[in-house]
Amino acid sequence: MIDALAQWTLLPLGMALGWAFARKAFNNNAAGQPPPIDAGTPMPIDQSVRWIAEATGEGEGNLPELQLLLGNFFRKRGNVEHAIRLHEAVLAHPDDAARHADAARFELAVDYQQAGLLDRSEQYWMELVEGRSPFAPAALEELIALAEQGQDWPQAITWATQLASIKGQSQADRIAHYHCQRAEQALTRSEFDVAMKAAKQAQSHDNGSVRARWLQGQILLRQGDPSAAVTRYVSAAELDARFLEDLVPAIEECCARVDDPALRAQAFEDLNAMHPQAPVLIAAAAAQKRAVGEDPLPTLTRGLKLAPTRGLLKAFLAEIEPRPETESMGMRASAAAMHAALERLEQSAAGYRCEHCGFTPRNRFWQCPSCRQWGTIHRLPDQIG
């Protein structure tokens, strides 16, 4: 009957209260006694619940379930105070209601969280974890969320490790991101040794973490070792081609700092072997040809035939726009207009998309602001057509 009651909200509540009031009034009047509660006097919440239980035939045995149900109802309606009173009443029940205690603690944690009393909420979450309750995994998820909110990454690592133990499911990817967060915090403070240690810990948890190797490259570059940074960037690019558009400019920057053509040549030879015909590598090859005095147009033309993208088209238009033959054909204005239109399109369009929830930000986030998942946001394909 509780399940049936759960399918309704305000209407059953009002009907049951009305029935309870009417029946109580009728019975008392039949005995020659006045109704016990004045029509203008609010009924205490605990008495209301007991009357609903009596009116629906649930009785005392199912009273805790009814209190949990109505507590949820009040919380959803924004009345957190009543929700807390109902859920606390479940904990105060005699031993025969002990099986509902963990459910009550869970609901109280949610109540206090909604009320903004995070300390009280955390207390109940921790009680569920320490008691190895069936609600412990959900409680740990909430504790992890609180640690993330406070950017307490060591605590987040502790809770995630415990969650992996309880659920028997790896949390390595999430823990790796927490170590990366620690590394970024240390890098901001120029604590390079601490940052590198955290980044390597991230890689030890998830050897497939692009972010961990990317961070190691950033740290090495800040330490004044761009050659070693290139090695880290190339190893990161090997793992996932979706990061090439971020990593190729970083590699170019490092090579420019050391002015070592051999270093650049080897890095891009490795990248092309890993990801042949990647548009960003074709664009880089064209730029290199221009830098050494060769014509980049054949490279860009071939690239557009193989993998037409907005980036390659923009580079192609930028290349042909200033050429005399473009002017002689009366195409310079058209090329310039198309180039400008592509740039406006890039500025207005979302550049990334979360693979978990579909959120489309303009910039990369390691944790999705919408669904709070880690490592799910990637660049949108630049392909034309």
C-alpha positions in Angstrom: 0.0 0.0 0.0 3.0 2.3 0.6 4.0 1.8 -3.1 0.5 2.9 -4.1 0.6 5.9 -1.9 4.0 6.9 -3.4 2.4 7.3 -6.8 0.4 10.2 -5.6 1.5 13.4 -3.8 -0.6 16.3 -2.7 -4.1 14.8 -3.5 -3.8 11.7 -1.4 -2.2 13.7 1.4 -5.2 16.1 1.5 -7.7 13.3 1.2 -6.2 11.3 3.9 -6.0 14.2 6.3 -9.5 15.2 5.5 -10.8 11.7 6.1 -8.8 11.4 9.3 -10.2 14.7 10.6 -13.8 13.8 9.7 -13.7 10.3 11.2 -12.1 11.6 14.4 -14.7 14.4 14.7 -17.6 12.0 14.0 -16.4 9.4 16.5 -15.9 12.0 19.2 -19.2 13.7 18.6 -21.0 10.4 18.7 -19.6 9.9 22.2 -20.8 13.3 23.2 -17.3 14.8 23.1 -16.2 17.8 21.1 -13.6 17.4 18.4 -10.1 17.4 20.0 -8.6 19.9 17.6 -10.0 23.3 16.7 -10.5 23.9 13.0 -8.1 26.8 13.0 -5.4 25.0 15.0 -2.5 23.5 12.9 -2.2 19.8 13.6 1.3 18.7 14.8 3.3 16.9 12.1 3.8 13.7 14.0 0.1 13.5 14.9 -0.7 14.2 11.2 1.4 11.2 10.1 -0.2 8.9 12.7 -3.7 9.9 11.5 -2.7 9.3 7.9 -1.4 5.9 8.9 -4.6 5.1 10.6 -6.7 6.5 7.8 -4.9 4.5 5.1 -4.9 1.3 7.3 -1.1 1.2 7.5 -0.8 1.0 11.3 2.2 1.5 13.5 4.3 -1.1 11.9 4.5 0.8 8.6 4.7 4.2 10.2 8.5 4.7 9.5 8.0 4.0 5.8 5.2 6.6 5.8 7.4 9.1 7.6 10.2 8.5 5.1 7.8 8.9 2.2 6.2 12.1 3.5 9.6 13.5 4.5 10.6 13.2 0.9 7.4 14.8 -0.2 7.9 17.8 2.1 11.5 18.2 1.0 10.5 18.2 -2.7 7.9 20.9 -1.9 10.7 23.0 -0.3 9.6 22.4 3.3 13.0 21.0 4.6 12.1 21.7 8.2 9.2 19.3 8.2 11.3 16.8 6.2 14.0 16.8 8.9 11.4 16.4 11.7 9.9 13.4 10.0 13.2 11.7 9.2 14.5 12.3 12.7 11.4 10.8 14.0 12.3 7.5 12.2 15.6 7.4 14.1 13.7 7.9 17.3 11.5 4.9 16.7 11.9 1.7 18.9 14.0 -1.2 17.9 11.4 -2.7 15.5 12.1 0.3 13.2 15.9 -0.2 13.2 15.9 -1.5 9.7 14.8 2.0 8.5 17.6 3.8 10.4 20.1 3.9 7.5 17.4 5.1 5.1 16.6 7.9 7.6 20.3 8.9 7.9 20.5 9.0 4.1 17.4 11.2 3.9 18.6 13.4 6.7 21.9 13.9 4.9 20.0 15.0 1.8 17.7 17.3 4.0 20.6 19.1 5.6 22.5 19.4 2.3 19.4 21.1 0.7 19.2 23.3 3.8 22.9 24.3 3.3 24.1 22.7 6.5 26.9 20.8 4.9 28.6 19.9 8.2 25.5 18.1 9.4 25.0 16.5 6.0 28.6 15.2 6.0 28.2 13.8 9.5 25.3 11.5 8.3 27.2 10.5 5.1 30.2 9.5 7.2 28.0 7.5 9.6 26.6 5.5 6.7 30.2 4.8 5.4 31.6 3.9 8.8 28.7 1.5 9.4 29.2 -0.2 6.0 25.6 0.5 5.3 24.0 -0.5 2.0 23.8 3.3 1.4 27.6 3.6 1.8 28.4 3.8 -1.9 25.9 6.6 -2.5 27.2 8.3 0.7 30.7 8.1 -0.6 29.7 9.6 -3.9 28.2 12.5 -2.0 31.3 12.9 0.1 33.4 12.9 -3.0 31.2 15.6 -4.5 31.7 17.7 -1.3 35.5 17.2 -1.5 35.5 18.2 -5.2 33.4 21.3 -4.4 36.0 22.3 -1.7 38.9 21.3 -4.0 40.2 19.0 -1.3 41.8 16.6 -3.7 43.7 14.4 -1.1 40.3 13.8 0.6 38.7 13.1 -2.7 41.4 10.5 -3.4 40.7 8.9 0.0 37.0 8.7 -0.6 37.3 7.4 -4.2 39.8 4.7 -3.0 37.3 3.6 -0.4 34.5 3.6 -3.0 36.5 1.4 -5.2 37.0 -1.1 -2.3 33.3 -1.1 -1.4 31.9 -1.4 -5.0 34.7 -3.6 -6.4 34.9 -1.2 -9.4 38.0 0.7 -10.4 38.0 4.5 -9.8 41.5 4.8 -11.4 40.4 7.4 -14.0 38.8 9.6 -11.4 41.7 9.3 -9.0 44.1 10.2 -11.8 42.3 13.4 -12.4 42.4 14.2 -8.7 46.2 13.8 -8.8 46.3 16.1 -11.9 44.3 18.7 -10.0 47.0 18.5 -7.2 49.7 18.9 -9.9 48.0 22.0 -11.3 47.7 23.5 -7.9 51.4 22.9 -7.2 52.4 24.2 -10.7 50.5 27.4 -10.0 52.7 27.9 -6.9 55.8 27.0 -9.0 56.4 23.9 -6.8 57.7 21.9 -9.7 58.9 18.8 -7.8 55.5 18.5 -6.0 53.7 19.0 -9.3 55.8 16.4 -11.2 55.3 13.9 -8.4 51.5 14.3 -8.5 51.4 14.1 -12.3 53.4 10.9 -12.2 51.0 9.5 -9.6 48.2 10.3 -11.9 49.9 8.3 -14.7 50.5 5.4 -12.3 46.8 5.2 -11.6 45.8 5.6 -15.3 48.7 5.0 -17.8 46.3 6.0 -20.6 45.8 9.5 -19.1 46.6 12.1 -21.8 46.2 14.8 -19.1 48.9 13.3 -16.9 51.6 13.3 -19.7 50.5 16.7 -21.0 50.9 18.1 -17.5 54.4 16.6 -17.2 55.3 18.4 -20.4 54.0 21.7 -19.1 56.0 21.2 -15.9 59.2 20.4 -17.8 58.7 23.5 -20.0 58.3 25.7 -16.9 61.4 24.2 -15.5 63.3 25.2 -18.6 63.6 21.9 -20.4 61.6 22.2 -23.6 63.4 19.2 -25.3 62.1 16.9 -22.5 58.7 18.6 -22.7 58.5 17.7 -26.4 59.0 14.0 -25.5 56.1 14.1 -23.0 53.8 15.9 -25.4 54.5 13.4 -28.2 53.8 10.5 -25.8 50.5 12.2 -24.8 49.5 12.7 -28.5 50.2 9.0 -29.1 47.3 8.1 -26.7 44.5 10.0 -28.3 44.4 11.9 -31.6 41.6 14.2 -30.3 44.2 16.1 -28.3 46.4 16.9 -31.3 45.1 20.4 -31.8 46.2 21.2 -28.3 49.5 19.4 -28.3 50.8 20.4 -31.7 51.0 24.1 -30.8 52.7 23.1 -27.5 55.3 21.1 -29.4 55.9 23.9 -31.9 56.4 26.3 -28.9 59.0 24.0 -27.4 60.9 23.5 -30.7 60.9 27.3 -31.3 62.5 27.8 -27.9 65.5 25.5 -28.5 65.8 26.4 -32.2 66.5 22.7 -33.0 65.2 21.7 -36.5 66.2 18.1 -35.8 64.0 18.0 -32.7 61.0 19.3 -34.6 61.6 17.0 -37.5 61.8 13.9 -35.3 58.7 15.0 -33.3 56.5 15.5 -36.3 57.9 12.3 -38.0 56.7 10.4 -34.9 53.3 12.2 -34.9 52.7 11.5 -38.5 53.5 7.9 -38.0 51.0 7.7 -35.2 48.2 9.7 -36.9 48.7 9.9 -40.6 46.8 12.5 -42.5 45.6 14.3 -39.4 44.5 17.7 -40.5 46.4 19.6 -37.8 49.6 17.9 -38.9 48.9 18.7 -42.5 48.5 22.4 -41.5 51.7 22.2 -39.5 53.6 20.7 -42.5 52.3 23.5 -44.7 53.4 26.1 -42.2 56.8 24.5 -42.1 57.1 24.6 -45.9 56.3 28.3 -45.8 58.9 28.9 -43.1 61.7 27.4 -45.3 60.6 29.2 -48.4 58.6 26.4 -50.1 55.1 26.7 -51.5 52.6 25.3 -48.9 49.7 25.4 -51.3 50.1 21.9 -52.7 50.2 20.5 -49.2 47.0 22.3 -48.2 45.3 21.3 -51.4 46.1 17.7 -50.8 45.0 18.0 -47.2 41.6 19.4 -48.2 41.1 16.5 -50.6 42.0 13.9 -47.9 40.3 15.5 -44.9 38.4 18.7 -45.6 38.2 20.8 -42.4 37.4 24.4 -41.5 41.0 24.8 -40.2 42.6 23.6 -43.5 40.2 25.7 -45.5 41.0 28.8 -43.5 44.7 28.2 -44.0 44.2 27.6 -47.7 42.2 30.9 -48.0 44.8 32.8 -46.0 47.5 31.4 -48.4 45.8 32.3 -51.7 44.3 35.7 -50.6 47.5 37.8 -51.0 48.7 36.1 -54.2 48.8 38.2 -57.4 47.0 35.5 -59.4 44.0 35.7 -57.0 43.8 39.4 -57.6 44.2 39.0 -61.4 41.2 36.6 -61.3 39.1 39.0 -59.3 38.9 36.5 -56.4 40.7 38.4 -53.6 37.6 39.9 -52.1 35.8 36.6 -52.2 38.7 34.8 -50.6 38.9 37.5 -47.9 35.1 37.3 -47.2 35.2 33.5 -46.9 38.2 33.7 -44.6 36.4 36.2 -42.4 33.2 34.1 -42.4 35.1 31.1 -41.2 36.7 33.0 -38.4 33.3 34.4 -37.3 32.0 30.8 -37.4 34.8 29.6 -35.2 34.2 32.4 -32.7 30.4 31.7 -32.4 30.3 27.9 -32.5 30.8 25.6 -29.5 34.2 24.1 -29.7 33.7 21.1 -27.4 31.1 18.6 -26.4 30.7 16.3 -23.4 30.4 12.7 -24.5 28.3 11.9 -21.4 25.6 14.6 -21.2 26.0 16.6 -24.5 27.0 19.9 -22.8 28.7 22.1 -25.4 31.2 24.7 -23.9 33.4 27.0 -25.8 36.5 25.8 -23.9 37.9 22.6 -22.5 36.9 21.5 -19.0 38.5 18.4 -17.4 35.3 18.0 -15.4 32.1 18.7 -17.1 30.3 21.6 -15.4 26.9 20.0 -16.3 27.1 16.3 -15.4 30.3 16.5 -13.2 32.0 13.6 -15.1 35.7 13.6 -15.6 37.5 13.5 -18.9 34.4 13.5 -21.1 34.7 16.8 -22.9 36.5 16.8 -26.2 36.8 19.0 -29.3 34.0 18.8 -31.8 35.1 17.4 -35.2 36.2 20.2 -37.6 35.2 18.1 -40.6 33.3 19.9 -43.4 30.3 18.0 -44.7 
